[in-house]
Amino acid sequence: MDLLIAKLKKIEKQNYRAYQQIKGSYDFTDFEFHIDHVQSDPYAAASRVRAFRQWAPTGLEWLKEQSPAYQIAARDYIARQFAAFAKQENSVSVSITGQTVLDSTSVVFTEEGIELRFRVDLPAEGRSILAKKASNILTFHLPKYIRKATLERELDIADLKHHCEVVEDQVALREQLEANNLVAFVANGSVLPRLAGNCDYPMKDAIPFTSPSSMEVTLHRPNQGFIKGMGIPAGVTLIVGGGFHGKSTLLNALERSIYDHIPGDGREGVVTLNDACKIKAEDGRSIHNLNLSNYINHLPFGKQTTDFSTQDASGSTSQAAWLQESIESGASAIMIDEDTSATNFMIRDERMQALVSKGDEPITPFVDRVGQLRDELNISTIIVMGDRVTT
């Protein structure tokens, strides 16, 4: 640490590029501090920094003995705690994953210890270095945040264990889906609505989900025991209802539940197969070398669709591309919301078929293929519809 302080003193008020001199590794007694990349300009991406602590002084070595899912959740928890402590210093940031739990590299467990990875905006006045302020951040505030986030006595261990057990239970629920011939599960009492379209927090005072008795199943969680909820079976499932009945809300929850959620999110009891995909129409997207002949043929000027490319796809063509890409990527389930679909790709009613014969229609609607997806490719489909149901 003394070496870093000395280097910073030497570059006070120098041009910002002089910060490059502090790149390197430093001994802070109970942890190692590494400055891997120094930003070249005060307006450039923040500098990349790491802190490594041996297991012994942390008191968290017991985490090494836990399941992979438990360890992922523990790393997520430590990253969130570090982010909470670092809020006091605007120049320090760490990547966290919102309401979901992902195995990011913000926190890494090794055989030797715990490594925190984060970013620091090195301070400046114009393009002149503010070395005293930088020293205050790097050698006074940051060590406190690092120690608090990686010391057992500084963490709420009961909260840490609860966080990890909730995630571990979600992984266990997801692992039971295939054995029970399900593609998704929604626990009774789940809170599915979100606070706003651009906010993933749960809506306050939302009505908790309750499964229809005909679809209710019971699964087991290793930490919290048995749980009841709606099991969505493999095959073809239609979610229907009137406006504002929660159809899209349910589908959005299923879409997001290929990931695990943090405690308090409301969707901790909602799980979907990891390789499920949601597809939609996307006017104007590009398509490169896809075989769309199962859905689109007889294009003008004899254009072939066995190796189709375009820089400006229509709604129906873009949705066909999404479907084909999902199949080729190995998806086990497809989710579709009528509200974000191209109608002419999804269905052709009897009157349209009378007006335009199948031989003259370039598009084979999805409803004509959904049975093949189920029977020949073992791909399930979940469709939200509020307009019509075709048997």
Summary of the structure (lengths in Angstrom):
residues: 391
radius of gyration: 26.5
end to end distance: 71.9
largest distance: 84.1
contacts: 1189
relative contact order: 0.10
helix: 37%
strand: 26%
